[in-house]
Amino acid sequence: MARTPTLIETVRVRDGRAPLWYLHLRRLSESCVALGVPFPPALEVPGGGADRVHRLEVGWQRLEVTTRDVGSLAPVRLVTARTPHRPYPHKTTDRGQFDAARAEGARAGADDALLLTPDGTVAECAIWSLLWWEGERVAGPPLALGVLRSVSRMRCAELAGELVERQLRREELRGRSLFVANAVRGVVPVAELDGEPVPADPRTGALAGRFWS
C-alpha cells in the first residue's frame, strides 16, 4: 500500500497576523485533493504573539503544529547544486533532494543551492523559489517542470501581474537580476551565484516592500 504523503505549510506570522494565510489555505486544499489527504476540519488562523514561523504538517488524520524563528533576511548567495531536481509539485515532507542540495550549498559557504533538472534547466532552490526580471515583468521557471507552486510565487504574481514562465539553462541566468522568495522571509535579492555578483534592481526592493501588505 502506498504511503500517504504528509503536506507542509510554513506560514509567516508578522505583526500579530498571517497576511498570506488565504494563499496557504488555497494551496493546501488543492494539494489535499490531488494527493488524497483529508483536509483538516478545524484549522485555526495563526495570529498574535511574536513574529514567527507557524508550521503545519497535514497527513492522514494528523495535524501537527510547530513554531520557529524567521531567520535571516539578508541578500542570498547561491551555488548551483550537483543534485538533480525531480518534480516537486506539492509541498510535502519528502524533501531529500532539497536537503542534499542545501548541504552542498553549506559546504560551499553559500546560503542555498539552485537545482537544475537532469537536462540542465533551471528549476528552484532548496528553500526558495527563484525569480528574475524579464524586461518589465517578473519571470520564473515553468510550473510544468515540476517546480513547487509556492505561496511566494503566487503572491509575487498578484503584485506584479501575470508571471512570465521562461525555461532557461544555467548559463542564461548570467547578467539577469535575480531574486528569491518564500512565504517565510518574503522577497530577497540574490547577491551572487556561483561566486559571480548578480546585478541589483531597485524593483526587487519595491516588490519586497509590498509583499506583506
C-alpha positions as CSV (number, residue, x, y, z in Angstrom):
1,M,0.0,0.0,0.0
2,A,1.4,3.4,-1.0
3,R,2.4,5.7,1.8
4,T,0.1,8.7,2.2
5,P,2.2,11.9,1.9
6,T,2.4,14.5,4.6
7,L,1.9,18.0,3.4
8,I,3.7,21.1,4.8
9,E,2.7,24.7,5.1
10,T,5.1,27.2,6.6
11,V,3.1,30.4,7.5
12,R,4.7,33.7,8.5
13,V,3.1,35.4,11.4
14,R,4.0,39.1,11.2
15,D,2.8,41.9,13.4
16,G,0.4,39.6,15.0
17,R,-1.3,38.3,11.9
18,A,-0.7,35.8,9.0
19,P,-1.1,38.0,5.9
20,L,-0.7,35.2,3.3
21,W,-3.0,32.7,5.1
22,Y,-5.5,32.7,2.3
23,L,-2.9,31.5,-0.2
24,H,-1.7,28.8,2.2
25,L,-5.3,27.5,2.5
26,R,-5.8,27.6,-1.3
27,R,-2.7,25.6,-1.9
28,L,-3.3,23.1,1.0
29,S,-6.8,22.5,-0.2
30,E,-5.6,21.8,-3.8
31,S,-2.8,19.5,-2.6
32,C,-5.2,17.6,-0.3
33,V,-7.5,16.9,-3.2
34,A,-4.6,15.9,-5.6
35,L,-2.9,13.6,-3.1
36,G,-5.9,12.2,-1.3
37,V,-5.1,13.7,2.1
38,P,-8.2,14.7,4.1
39,F,-8.3,18.5,4.7
40,P,-8.1,19.3,8.4
41,P,-11.6,20.0,9.7
42,A,-10.7,22.8,12.1
43,L,-7.7,25.0,11.2
44,E,-7.2,28.0,13.4
45,V,-5.9,31.1,11.8
46,P,-2.5,31.8,13.3
47,G,-2.0,35.2,14.9
48,G,-1.0,37.2,17.9
49,G,2.3,36.8,19.8
50,A,5.8,37.2,18.5
51,D,6.9,37.4,14.8
52,R,7.4,33.7,13.9
53,V,7.0,30.8,11.5
54,H,3.9,28.7,12.1
55,R,4.5,25.3,10.5
56,L,1.7,22.8,9.7
57,E,2.2,19.2,8.9
58,V,-1.0,17.6,7.5
59,G,-1.3,13.9,7.0
60,W,-3.9,11.2,7.2
61,Q,-5.9,12.1,10.3
62,R,-2.9,14.0,11.5
63,L,-2.2,17.7,12.1
64,E,1.0,18.8,13.8
65,V,1.7,22.5,14.5
66,T,5.2,23.8,15.5
67,T,6.8,27.2,15.5
68,R,10.3,28.6,14.9
69,D,12.2,31.8,14.4
70,V,12.1,33.6,11.0
71,G,15.8,33.6,10.1
72,S,18.0,36.0,8.1
73,L,16.6,38.5,5.6
74,A,20.0,39.3,4.1
75,P,20.7,39.0,0.4
76,V,21.3,35.4,-0.6
77,R,24.4,33.7,-2.0
78,L,23.6,30.8,-4.3
79,V,25.6,28.0,-5.8
80,T,24.5,25.5,-8.5
81,A,23.8,22.1,-7.0
82,R,25.0,18.8,-8.5
83,T,21.9,17.2,-7.0
84,P,19.3,17.0,-9.9
85,H,15.9,18.4,-9.5
86,R,13.0,15.9,-9.6
87,P,9.3,17.1,-9.9
88,Y,8.0,18.5,-6.6
89,P,4.6,20.0,-7.4
90,H,3.2,19.7,-3.8
91,K,5.0,20.7,-0.6
92,T,5.5,17.5,1.3
93,T,7.9,16.2,3.8
94,D,9.6,14.2,1.0
95,R,12.4,16.7,0.7
96,G,15.5,14.5,0.3
97,Q,16.7,16.3,-2.9
98,F,16.5,19.7,-1.3
99,D,18.3,18.6,1.9
100,A,21.1,17.2,-0.2
101,A,21.3,20.4,-2.3
102,R,21.2,22.6,0.7
103,A,24.1,20.6,2.3
104,E,26.1,21.2,-0.9
105,G,25.4,24.9,-0.6
106,A,26.6,24.9,3.0
107,R,29.8,23.1,2.2
108,A,30.5,25.8,-0.5
109,G,29.8,28.6,2.0
110,A,26.6,29.7,0.3
111,D,23.1,30.3,1.8
112,D,21.2,28.0,-0.6
113,A,21.7,26.0,-3.7
114,L,20.0,26.1,-7.1
115,L,18.7,22.8,-8.5
116,L,18.7,22.1,-12.2
117,T,16.6,19.4,-14.0
118,P,18.5,16.4,-15.3
119,D,18.7,18.1,-18.7
120,G,20.2,21.3,-17.2
121,T,17.1,23.5,-17.0
122,V,16.8,26.0,-14.1
123,A,14.2,24.7,-11.6
124,E,14.2,26.0,-8.0
125,C,16.3,26.4,-4.9
126,A,16.3,24.2,-1.9
127,I,14.4,26.6,0.3
128,W,13.4,29.4,-2.1
129,S,11.6,30.0,-5.4
130,L,13.9,31.6,-7.9
131,L,12.6,34.6,-9.9
132,W,14.0,37.3,-12.0
133,W,13.1,40.4,-14.0
134,E,12.3,39.8,-17.7
135,G,12.0,43.3,-19.1
136,E,9.3,44.9,-17.0
137,R,7.8,41.6,-15.8
138,V,8.6,39.1,-13.1
139,A,9.6,35.7,-14.5
140,G,10.3,32.2,-13.2
141,P,10.7,28.6,-14.3
142,P,7.6,26.9,-15.8
143,L,5.5,25.0,-13.3
144,A,5.3,22.3,-15.9
145,L,8.9,21.4,-15.0
146,G,7.6,20.2,-11.6
147,V,8.7,23.2,-9.6
148,L,6.6,24.0,-6.5
149,R,3.7,26.3,-6.9
150,S,4.9,28.3,-3.9
151,V,2.9,30.7,-1.9
152,S,5.5,33.4,-2.5
153,R,5.4,32.9,-6.3
154,M,1.6,33.2,-6.1
155,R,2.0,36.4,-4.1
156,C,4.5,37.9,-6.5
157,A,2.2,37.2,-9.4
158,E,-0.6,39.0,-7.6
159,L,1.6,42.1,-7.1
160,A,3.4,42.2,-10.4
161,G,0.7,40.9,-12.7
162,E,0.8,37.6,-14.6
163,L,4.2,35.9,-14.0
164,V,6.1,35.1,-17.2
165,E,7.2,31.5,-17.4
166,R,10.6,31.1,-19.0
167,Q,12.7,27.9,-19.5
168,L,16.3,28.8,-19.1
169,R,19.7,27.0,-18.9
170,R,22.0,27.8,-16.1
171,E,24.3,30.0,-18.3
172,E,21.3,32.1,-19.4
173,L,20.9,33.4,-15.8
174,R,24.2,35.3,-16.2
175,G,23.6,39.1,-16.2
176,R,20.0,38.9,-15.1
177,S,18.8,40.5,-11.9
178,L,17.7,37.5,-9.8
179,F,15.8,37.3,-6.6
180,V,14.4,34.6,-4.4
181,A,11.1,34.4,-2.5
182,N,9.4,32.2,0.1
183,A,6.4,32.6,2.4
184,V,8.5,33.0,5.5
185,R,11.1,35.6,4.5
186,G,9.4,37.3,1.6
187,V,11.4,38.7,-1.4
188,V,15.2,38.8,-1.0
189,P,17.8,39.8,-3.7
190,V,20.3,37.3,-4.9
191,A,23.8,38.8,-4.2
192,E,25.8,36.2,-6.1
193,L,25.5,33.0,-8.0
194,D,28.5,30.6,-8.1
195,G,30.7,33.4,-6.8
196,E,29.7,35.9,-9.5
197,P,27.9,39.1,-8.4
198,V,24.3,39.4,-9.5
199,P,23.2,42.8,-10.8
200,A,20.8,44.6,-8.4
201,D,17.4,46.0,-9.5
202,P,15.5,48.6,-7.4
203,R,12.3,47.0,-8.4
204,T,13.2,44.0,-6.2
205,G,13.3,46.2,-3.1
206,A,10.0,47.7,-4.1
207,L,8.4,44.3,-4.5
208,A,9.8,43.2,-1.2
209,G,8.2,46.2,0.5
210,R,4.8,45.4,-0.9
211,F,5.0,41.6,-0.3
212,W,3.3,41.6,3.2
213,S,0.8,44.4,2.6
